[in-house]
Amino acid sequence: MNGQHVVVTGAAGAIGLAIARLFLTQGANVSLH
């Protein structure tokens, strides 16, 4: 995922936050909504 951009909707909830963190550990650029 290095260099890919991901938009995570529902990031205020536990599942959305966990998914955002997972993408970050994989090297993605993450935008939260």
GIVENVEN-V885355 format. One record per residue. N is the residue number from 1. SS is DSSP state (2 for helix, 1 for strand, 0 for the rest). PHI is phi in degrees with one decimal (none if undefined). Layout:
BEGIN
N_SS_PHI ; N_SS_PHI
END
This chain:
BEGIN
1_0_none ; 2_0_-56.7 ; 3_0_88.1 ; 4_0_-77.8 ; 5_1_-107.8 ; 6_1_-125.3 ; 7_1_-107.4 ; 8_1_-109.3 ; 9_0_-92.9 ; 10_0_76.3 ; 11_0_-72.5 ; 12_0_-75.7 ; 13_0_-87.4 ; 14_2_-63.8 ; 15_2_-69.1 ; 16_2_-61.0 ; 17_2_-65.8 ; 18_2_-63.7 ; 19_2_-65.4 ; 20_2_-60.5 ; 21_2_-63.8 ; 22_2_-62.0 ; 23_2_-61.4 ; 24_2_-62.6 ; 25_2_-67.5 ; 26_0_-90.0 ; 27_0_91.3 ; 28_0_-82.9 ; 29_1_-88.0 ; 30_1_-119.2 ; 31_1_-110.3 ; 32_1_-107.4 ; 33_0_-134.4
END
